[in-house]
Amino acid sequence: MKRLKWIIPLILAIGVVVYFFVIKPKVDSRNIEFIYTSLEKGNIESIVSSTGTLEAINTVEIGTQISGTIKKIYVDYNDKVEAGQLLAEMDLKLLETNLLNAQANLAVSEVQLNQAKEEYDRNKILFEKGVIAQQEFSNIKYTYEQAKSAVQAASAAVKTIQVNMQYARITSPISGTITERSVEEGQTVAASFATPQMFIIAEDLSKMQILADVDESDIGYIKNNMSVRFTVQTYPDKVFVGKVSQIRLQPIQVNNVVNYQVVVDVDNSKGFLLPGMTTNLEFITESAKDVLLINNSALRFRPSEQLLKDIKPVLERKAKTELPDSIQPIFIKAISSPETYTPSNYKKSLPSSIDGFFYTNAQGKTDFKFVEIGIKTGLQSEIKRFLDGSEPNEQIKAINGIKSK
């Protein structure tokens, strides 16, 4: 009787252990309700997002090369101008006075030159006859050459002032639109150290460009002639399009993040877009139409440990016949290791182009299907083909969750 007192509790304890660690997991693995997501046909795009600023393709800053007071301004913001059109005039009073002074200096220099030439011609004859010494003739010749140089200098001073008077008329070098005017009539500008900016002219606002900053992690996906969608804040419901025309190789560091500037050409023939607008861009790196799509929740589905244990023979069998030779041994080795064969890591050894999902087959049993993945976004992925050779179709429902009864 004493033996029975401790044998019966021992048997009960063993029974409890066997139930919880052997029988119950198997019962629970069969007593579950799966949550499904359907495969569907549709369009998919892979995008890179960015922000940028709208600018005119060609802008010219107009300034003045001379200092002085602005006498008259003939244009204002948004005015259309033609190449050669007069934009503004500088006050010429000071320049006209300087011109008169320079012309007077030129006249004096010419008189002095004539006098020096006469002196030179007369003494040259005397020197040739030996009447005067070499030293005296050299001094006379030097005076004559100096007078010629003085005339040239005075003439250059006159031409300089005349050119400056031409610069007093500010004209447009291109045809375009005035986008900025920085001066007013009566204002004094100084061009001693730098050319003062007076106007900015945008050549053609019907064609604009966006300068977008793209993160270094995404710049490798951007290519020339790539299609771009973008919106601006003032027209939140309108979607505009453009094309990548240039990827500038100069890195720009912003908050310790390296960015590269991408130029996007935009058609603005309708005139909705204005210089300086902030844009939200989507670079379309890949796109496909009417393809089979799977919700990423099915690819990220984590099975229970018991379900993973039950499906292991299926994975091994299918890996040997469906996976490429370069991937097959790596995957089989990974699922053979208890450290890597876990609900979160059992697919880690597969490359990004190959994935798989759980589903219920025609016999009502839980099964697994390897697939080749194409374009992948945050929500969906493109299924290019089933690796078992079966025809991809929308009838298969992938498991993306379980709910215990």
C-alpha positions in Angstrom: 0.0 0.0 0.0 2.9 2.3 0.8 4.3 1.8 -2.7 0.9 2.6 -4.3 0.8 5.9 -2.5 3.9 7.2 -4.4 3.5 5.2 -7.6 0.0 6.6 -8.4 1.1 10.3 -8.1 4.2 9.5 -10.2 2.0 8.0 -13.0 -0.3 11.0 -12.9 2.7 13.4 -13.1 4.1 11.5 -16.1 0.7 11.6 -17.7 0.4 15.3 -17.3 3.9 15.8 -18.8 3.1 13.6 -21.8 -0.3 15.4 -22.3 1.2 18.9 -22.3 4.3 18.2 -24.2 3.3 15.5 -26.6 -0.5 15.1 -27.0 -1.7 18.7 -26.5 0.6 20.3 -29.1 -0.6 17.8 -31.7 -4.2 18.3 -30.9 -3.7 22.1 -30.9 -2.0 22.0 -34.2 -5.1 20.4 -35.7 -7.5 22.5 -33.8 -6.7 25.9 -35.3 -8.5 28.3 -37.7 -6.4 30.0 -40.4 -6.9 33.5 -41.6 -6.5 33.8 -45.4 -5.6 36.5 -48.0 -6.4 36.1 -51.6 -4.0 36.3 -54.5 -5.1 38.9 -57.0 -4.3 40.3 -60.4 -3.4 44.0 -60.6 -0.8 46.6 -61.3 2.2 47.3 -59.0 4.8 50.0 -58.9 8.0 50.4 -56.9 8.8 54.0 -56.0 11.4 56.2 -54.4 9.9 59.2 -52.6 11.6 62.6 -52.3 11.0 66.3 -52.1 12.3 69.1 -54.3 11.8 72.7 -55.5 10.5 73.9 -58.9 12.8 76.2 -60.9 12.9 77.7 -64.3 15.3 75.8 -66.6 17.3 78.9 -67.6 17.4 82.0 -65.4 19.7 85.0 -65.9 20.6 87.6 -63.3 20.8 91.1 -64.7 23.1 93.6 -63.1 25.0 96.8 -63.9 28.7 97.2 -64.5 28.8 100.8 -63.5 28.0 102.6 -60.2 25.4 105.4 -60.1 21.8 106.3 -59.6 18.9 104.5 -61.4 17.1 107.0 -63.4 14.2 105.0 -64.9 12.9 101.4 -64.7 10.7 100.2 -67.5 9.7 96.7 -66.4 8.1 95.1 -63.3 7.4 91.6 -61.9 5.9 89.1 -64.3 6.5 91.3 -67.4 7.3 89.5 -70.6 10.5 90.8 -72.2 12.3 90.3 -75.5 16.0 90.0 -76.0 17.5 93.4 -76.3 14.6 95.2 -74.7 15.5 98.2 -72.5 14.9 97.3 -68.8 16.3 100.3 -67.0 18.5 103.4 -67.4 21.2 104.9 -65.1 21.6 108.6 -64.6 24.2 109.9 -67.1 25.0 113.3 -65.7 28.2 112.3 -64.0 29.3 110.2 -66.9 28.6 113.0 -69.3 30.7 115.4 -67.2 33.5 112.8 -67.1 33.2 112.4 -70.9 33.6 116.2 -71.4 36.7 116.2 -69.1 38.2 113.2 -70.9 37.6 114.8 -74.3 39.3 118.0 -73.1 42.3 116.0 -71.9 42.4 114.3 -75.2 42.4 117.6 -77.0 45.3 118.9 -74.8 47.2 115.8 -75.5 46.8 116.1 -79.2 48.0 119.7 -79.1 51.1 118.6 -77.1 51.7 115.8 -79.6 51.6 118.2 -82.5 54.0 120.5 -80.8 56.3 117.6 -79.9 56.2 116.3 -83.4 57.2 119.6 -84.9 60.1 119.9 -82.5 61.1 116.4 -83.3 61.0 116.8 -87.1 63.0 120.1 -86.9 65.7 118.7 -84.6 66.0 115.5 -86.6 67.3 117.4 -89.6 69.8 119.3 -87.3 70.9 116.0 -85.8 71.5 114.4 -89.2 73.7 117.5 -90.2 75.6 117.2 -86.9 74.4 120.5 -85.6 73.1 119.1 -82.3 74.4 116.4 -80.0 73.0 112.9 -79.6 71.9 113.5 -76.0 69.9 116.6 -76.9 68.2 114.8 -79.8 67.4 111.8 -77.6 65.6 114.0 -75.1 63.5 115.6 -77.8 62.6 112.1 -79.2 61.6 110.9 -75.8 59.3 113.9 -75.3 57.7 113.1 -78.7 57.1 109.5 -77.9 55.7 110.4 -74.5 53.2 112.8 -76.2 52.1 110.0 -78.5 51.4 107.7 -75.5 49.6 110.5 -73.7 47.2 110.8 -76.7 46.6 107.1 -76.7 45.8 107.1 -72.9 43.5 110.1 -73.3 41.7 108.4 -76.2 41.3 105.2 -74.2 39.8 107.2 -71.3 37.2 108.7 -73.7 36.3 105.3 -75.1 36.0 103.8 -71.6 33.5 106.5 -70.6 31.6 106.0 -73.8 31.3 102.3 -73.2 30.2 103.0 -69.6 27.5 105.3 -71.0 26.3 102.3 -73.1 26.3 100.1 -70.0 24.0 102.7 -68.4 21.2 101.3 -70.6 20.3 97.9 -69.0 18.9 95.6 -71.7 17.7 92.0 -71.5 20.1 89.4 -72.9 17.3 86.8 -73.4 13.5 86.7 -74.0 11.6 85.6 -70.9 9.7 86.7 -67.8 10.8 89.0 -65.0 10.7 86.9 -61.9 12.5 89.3 -59.6 13.2 93.0 -59.4 15.6 94.1 -56.7 15.9 97.9 -57.3 13.8 101.0 -57.4 14.0 104.3 -59.3 16.4 106.8 -57.6 18.3 104.0 -55.9 22.1 104.2 -55.9 24.0 101.0 -56.8 27.7 100.5 -56.4 29.6 98.1 -58.8 33.0 98.6 -57.2 33.5 95.1 -55.8 30.6 93.0 -57.2 27.9 93.4 -59.9 24.7 94.5 -58.2 21.7 92.3 -59.0 18.8 94.3 -60.5 16.5 91.7 -62.2 16.2 87.9 -62.6 14.7 86.7 -65.9 13.4 83.2 -66.4 13.7 82.3 -70.1 10.7 80.0 -70.6 8.3 79.1 -67.8 6.4 76.7 -70.0 9.3 74.3 -69.4 10.6 74.0 -65.8 12.7 71.7 -63.7 12.7 70.2 -60.2 15.8 69.9 -58.1 15.2 66.9 -55.9 17.3 65.7 -53.1 17.6 61.8 -53.1 19.1 59.9 -50.2 22.3 57.9 -50.9 20.4 54.7 -50.0 18.0 55.3 -52.9 20.1 57.0 -55.6 21.1 53.7 -57.1 17.6 53.1 -58.3 17.3 56.5 -60.1 18.0 56.4 -63.9 17.9 59.0 -66.7 14.6 59.3 -68.5 12.8 57.6 -65.5 9.2 58.7 -65.1 8.3 60.8 -62.1 5.0 61.7 -60.4 4.7 64.7 -58.2 2.3 67.0 -56.4 2.4 70.6 -55.1 0.6 71.9 -52.1 -1.5 74.4 -53.9 -3.0 71.6 -56.1 -3.3 68.6 -53.8 -5.6 66.7 -56.1 -3.6 67.2 -59.3 -0.8 64.8 -60.2 1.9 66.1 -62.5 4.5 64.1 -64.4 8.1 64.6 -65.4 11.3 62.8 -66.4 14.7 62.6 -64.9 17.2 64.5 -67.1 20.3 64.5 -64.9 21.8 62.9 -61.8 24.3 65.3 -60.3 27.3 63.4 -58.8 28.2 66.1 -56.3 27.2 64.8 -52.8 25.3 67.2 -50.5 25.4 66.5 -46.8 22.2 67.5 -44.9 22.0 66.6 -41.1 24.8 64.0 -41.6 22.9 62.3 -44.4 24.4 62.3 -47.9 22.0 63.3 -50.7 22.4 63.7 -54.4 20.6 66.2 -56.5 18.4 64.9 -59.3 17.1 67.2 -62.0 13.5 66.4 -63.3 12.2 68.1 -66.4 8.6 69.2 -66.3 6.1 70.5 -68.9 4.3 73.6 -67.6 2.5 74.6 -70.8 -0.7 75.1 -68.8 1.0 77.5 -66.4 -0.1 75.8 -63.1 3.5 75.6 -61.7 5.4 78.5 -60.4 9.1 78.9 -59.5 9.9 78.0 -55.9 7.0 75.6 -55.3 7.8 72.6 -53.0 7.1 69.3 -54.7 6.5 65.8 -53.3 8.0 63.4 -55.9 7.6 59.6 -56.6 10.3 58.2 -58.8 8.8 55.1 -60.5 11.7 52.6 -60.4 9.8 49.6 -61.6 6.2 48.9 -62.7 4.2 46.0 -64.0 0.6 45.7 -65.2 -1.9 42.8 -64.8 0.3 40.6 -62.7 -0.4 38.2 -59.9 0.0 39.9 -56.5 0.2 38.6 -52.9 -0.3 40.5 -49.7 3.0 40.8 -47.9 1.3 39.7 -44.7 1.3 36.2 -46.1 5.0 36.3 -46.8 5.7 37.6 -43.3 3.4 35.0 -41.7 5.0 33.3 -38.7 3.7 29.8 -38.1 3.5 28.2 -34.7 6.4 26.0 -33.6 4.2 22.9 -34.0 3.1 23.9 -37.4 6.7 24.6 -38.4 7.7 21.1 -37.1 4.8 19.4 -39.0 5.7 21.2 -42.3 9.4 20.5 -42.2 9.3 17.3 -44.3 7.3 19.2 -46.9 9.9 22.0 -47.0 12.8 19.5 -47.4 11.0 17.6 -50.2 10.0 20.7 -52.1 13.4 22.4 -51.6 15.2 19.4 -53.3 13.0 19.6 -56.4 12.0 23.2 -56.7 14.9 25.4 -55.4 17.8 26.3 -57.7 21.0 24.2 -57.2 22.9 27.2 -55.7 20.2 27.8 -53.1 19.0 24.3 -52.3 21.9 23.1 -50.0 22.0 26.4 -48.1 18.2 26.3 -47.4 18.2 22.6 -46.4 21.2 23.1 -44.0 19.4 26.1 -42.5 16.2 24.3 -41.7 18.1 21.3 -40.3 19.6 23.5 -37.6 17.4 24.1 -34.5 19.0 27.6 -34.1 17.8 28.8 -37.6 14.7 26.7 -38.0 12.4 29.0 -36.0 9.1 30.8 -36.9 11.0 34.0 -37.5 14.1 32.7 -39.2 13.2 29.6 -41.3 13.2 31.6 -44.6 16.3 33.8 -43.8 18.6 31.8 -46.1 16.4 32.4 -49.2 17.5 35.3 -51.5 15.3 38.3 -51.9 14.0 37.0 -55.3 12.6 33.8 -53.8 10.0 33.5 -51.0 7.2 31.3 -50.0 3.8 31.1 -48.3 1.6 28.6 -46.4 -1.8 27.6 -47.9 -4.4 24.8 -47.7 -4.1 22.4 -50.6 -6.9 20.5 -52.4 -6.8 17.7 -49.8 -7.4 20.2 -47.0 -3.9 19.9 -45.6 -1.6 22.8 -44.7 1.0 23.1 -47.5 3.8 25.4 -48.6 4.6 27.0 -52.0 7.9 28.5 -53.1 7.5 31.5 -55.4 9.8 33.8 -57.4 9.2 37.4 -56.4 9.3 40.4 -58.7 8.5 44.0 -57.7 8.0 44.4 -54.0 6.3 47.3 -52.2 5.4 47.9 -48.6 2.0 46.2 -49.0 2.2 43.8 -51.9 4.6 41.7 -54.0 4.6 40.5 -57.5 4.6 36.7 -58.0 6.5 35.9 -61.2 6.0 32.2 -61.0 5.4 29.2 -58.7 8.6 27.2 -58.4 6.7 23.9 -58.5 5.8 24.6 -62.1 2.1 25.0 -61.5 0.2 27.8 -63.2 -0.1 31.0 -61.0 -3.8 31.7 -60.4 -6.0 33.7 -58.2 -7.8 30.6 -56.7 -5.1 29.9 -54.1 -5.6 31.6 -50.8 -2.5 32.2 -48.7 -2.4 31.9 -45.0 -1.6 35.2 -43.2 -2.7 34.4 -39.7 -4.0 31.8 -37.3 -6.7 31.9 -34.6 -6.8 29.2 -31.9 -10.2 27.7 -31.1 
